[in-house]
Amino acid sequence: MRKVREEKVFLTDLSKRLFKQIDFADTFANTNREYTLEQISKQIFDKSPKWVNGLFKLRNSLVRGLGLKTSLPKDYNTRFEVGGYIKFFKIVHLHEDEIVLGVNDSHLDFRAVINKTDEPEFNVKVTTLVKFNNKMGRIYMCLIAPFHRMVIKRMIGKAWQPVIQNP
């Protein structure tokens, strides 16, 4: 069973400094004591279910005329380093227990912060942070928030690993 739970927004010192103002935030957690944060991040973001890919295709067709980003940037690469990408998210910070992925667009700036903590369960925290750049960002987020919750819970569920109890 893939256990994912919504938690109080998890903010580290770094994530508190990513934006002067955070307009939207949420945190979902899962358990994975076995894999590195690189492996966990790739499990979460690299491969999406077909229905999630379908939602992104629909989103892209709907917003293309509004001038929002719908394609990969010119500097796209898959190296696991600052400046590389996981799926379409640029790696903006990399540490053994914290990764920050980001996308900036005309309507909003987005960050996904993935943390691996020492907690025995629900030790993997994925925090979404959004800063609205204009009214379009606020409207956009209101429209996609219900889908965001469904998608992020499904994606974080892919990183689950059972806790092995010592006998």
Summary of the structure (lengths in Angstrom):
residues: 167
radius of gyration: 15.8
end to end distance: 21.3
largest distance: 59.1
contacts: 460
relative contact order: 0.26
helix: 32%
strand: 26%
